[in-house]
Amino acid sequence: DVEWAKLPKKLPYLVFVIDELADLMMTNKEVEHSIVRIAQKARAVGMPLILATQRPQANVVTGLIKSNMPCRVSFKVASGMDSRIVLDQKGAELLLGMGDMMIVTPDSTEIRRGQGTLVTDRETRQVAKFLKTVAGPTFERSLMQVKVPSNDGTGDTGGEGGERDPLFDQAVEIMIETGRGSVSLLQRRMAIGYSRASRLVDQMGLAGILSDHKGSVAREVLITLEDWHRMKRLEDGLDASNAAEDLDGDFGEDDAGGVPAELPGEHRY
């Protein structure tokens, strides 16, 4: 009864949105299985999953993903083959553009044609501003620290798999300050050897702080200093002994609704 009383009266709405599925599929093939699991279970409890891509290719929109997405929308595509991958038949290559689309829904075997709503830049900025006032971004560390299998197939990352380097935090701040994910930069600024600097860069890549390795080109820094401080606060909070109490407080009486205020121009009935 005590645990039940801690639950919020109203659970928040959860919506999964993945913009540019192709980039995600190229990063790690295991992403497909995670997406399928979400699609299978989220649909049963009313959690919408929205996948978007500009490359409707067979290795991006796989048969397994497509079979678990009962509603599919296609705008104008380059060829009939692209249309078949999304809609299972040709036709989308003949659309007019500017929001003209074809829709497949689970309640009908026929493809319907529709017109997308025009959303102005001003409206987009208003919605983005509203979302930022409701809540800032939070990061789930277990999802950001993706382990990439090594060449020997053991799954050892050689970096994040063990203890994090004591100089990790300092190295991250240097990378964010300079905007470059470079091993030689860490060697000069921190007076350390190549092996340790390379290991630090690998750990930052696995933590989602730096982009993937691009040969001799320096890696791109993916977060800002504010994002890093927020990630640290979240990590420290989860490691603290009173983490459970903090989480319970987040779902207290004042925040029980879990539903954001109305959007501009929105009316609820």
Protein Blocks (a to p, Z undefined) as FASTA:
>chain_A
ZZmmmpcfbdcddddddehjllmmmmpmklmmmmmmmmmmmmmnopacddddfbdcfklm
gfklmmmmmbacddddfbfklmmmmnopahjlmpgbjoiacdddfkbcbdcddddddddf
klmmmmmmmmmmmpccdddfklmmccdddfkonopnolmmmccdfklmmmmmmmmmnopa
cfklmmmmnopafklmmmmmmmmmmnopaccdehjaccddfbdfklmmmmmmmmmmmmpm
klmmmmmmmmmmklmnopacddehiacZZ
